[in-house]
Amino acid sequence: MTRSEELYRKAGELIPGGVNSPVRAFRSVGMDPRFIKRARGSRIWDVDENEYIDLIGSWGPMIMGHGNMDVLEAVQKAIWDGLSFGAATEKEGEIAELITSSIPSVEMIRMVNSGTEAVMSAIRLARGFTGRDKIIKFQGCYHGHSDSMLVKAGSGAMTQGTPDSAGVPVGVSQDTLTAQYNNLNSLEQLFEANKDNIAAVIVEPVAANMGVVLPEQGFLSGIKALCEKHGALLIFDEVITGFRLAFGGAQEYFGIEADIVTYGKIIGGGMPVGAYGGRKDIMKKVAPLGPVYQAGTLSGNPIAMAAGLAQLKYLRENDWFYGALKDKGDSFFKEVDDILNGKGIAHTLNHISSLGSIFFTDKAVRNYEDAKTSDTDMFASFFRHMLDHGVLMAPSQFEAIFLSGSHGEEELKAVLKAVNSFKQQ
Ligand SMILES: *Cc1c(COP(=O)(O)O)cnc(C)c1O
């Protein structure tokens, strides 16, 4: 028995599924999870000392690779002053200034501890600000696991939300309506059917939780126009895209500003951090200034702020970073696409900059329905092949490949070589 198997067996007795987040369980690829011991740069090692090229990057945060010296040193320096005070600190002001001075739509920001918390708070704020209850999200977009966001569409776009998870009250899910990604008509219909009741539309400006699905030309600006027409707020969930597509995230990349923006993942440099921010008149509704309550014992934690600040400072100061990452992503994903084309394997490769997904389907993937046509058995065999050849991908067809600044030519060549030796079963 390997050490991973041993640890998994033990954990399975004590932790549901042996994991603290279901995506780590490898269930959809028919395997037991590998337990990780350490990581450096773009490489990661499991407890049996197997080495992999890491294409997960902790699901997004590690955009500079693992063990970045700036981040490690900042954390190491911070711990000696104390791990948590439950009181205001200088670093919270610093990170707020760094973000608000670089991202025009974010005039004020509040730090929380996860992307889930950021979205949950942003939704409450949108409702508090508009005095309306209903929220529109898009099918296949993930916004964390708070009750009102665990809803996808029923059969038609006009159906009321039904919960995705046991334990979500139907009453809560009824205020979450779902439209189809890249389909402005479906959004417009919901607005028409719920006049003066929509508090906000929330969207992943690049969907990355049904695999990577890009917004088509005019989709994001169309959402914004409909929100303005109907007096609803536009929430960009930039938990993945923030500080990844550009320092200013999808807002900067596509040149579109949202009313409220949520962050997570990269913002914490690998520590548990989330944030939501936006226009001043909206953010001023948050307690203690306003009536929308939101709090956190560990929010703005000094160690988490030190890590996040170090990572964000590096990303903002090195303005070549995002261009280089985009070039790397563009050429890497094109080569993957070429290799699979050469093999005659039916697939669709969606990518933007350092994010990409290989869908094993011959359909173009523009929304959740399309994504679901993928051959998940084929993905599972591809995943296992890559793992056997030293490449760790997210263990699901419906997740992204994340490249980082530390994926060098050597690592990417090794990944391409592994793709090249894949044989369709
Ligand atoms: C990961 C993610 C979340 C949830 O963040 P957590 O830190 O896991 O709670 C929310 N929205 C998007 C777009 C995400 O990718």
The ligand as an SDF file (V2000), in Angstrom:
LIG
                    3D

 15 15  0  0  0  0  0  0  0  0999 V2000
  -13.4050   29.2450   -5.9400 C   0  0  0  0  0  0  0  0  0  0  0  0
  -14.5020   30.1410   -6.3080 C   0  0  0  0  0  0  0  0  0  0  0  0
  -15.3950   30.6440   -5.3450 C   0  0  0  0  0  0  0  0  0  0  0  0
  -15.3800   30.1900   -3.9190 C   0  0  0  0  0  0  0  0  0  0  0  0
  -14.1940   30.5370   -3.2650 O   0  0  0  0  0  0  0  0  0  0  0  0
  -13.7700   29.7050   -1.9620 P   0  0  0  0  0  0  0  0  0  0  0  0
  -12.5380   30.4290   -1.4790 O   0  0  0  0  0  0  0  0  0  0  0  0
  -13.5170   28.3060   -2.4170 O   0  0  0  0  0  0  0  0  0  0  0  0
  -14.8730   29.7970   -0.9860 O   0  0  0  0  0  0  0  0  0  0  0  0
  -16.3310   31.5760   -5.7530 C   0  0  0  0  0  0  0  0  0  0  0  0
  -16.3980   31.9900   -7.0210 N   0  0  0  0  0  0  0  0  0  0  0  0
  -15.5730   31.5240   -7.9750 C   0  0  0  0  0  0  0  0  0  0  0  0
  -15.6750   32.0420   -9.3700 C   0  0  0  0  0  0  0  0  0  0  0  0
  -14.6110   30.5690   -7.6530 C   0  0  0  0  0  0  0  0  0  0  0  0
  -13.8290   30.0690   -8.6070 O   0  0  0  0  0  0  0  0  0  0  0  0
  1  2  1  0
  2  3  1  0
  2 14  2  0
  3  4  1  0
  3 10  2  0
  4  5  1  0
  5  6  1  0
  6  7  2  0
  6  8  1  0
  6  9  1  0
 10 11  1  0
 11 12  2  0
 12 13  1  0
 12 14  1  0
 14 15  1  0
M  END
$$$$
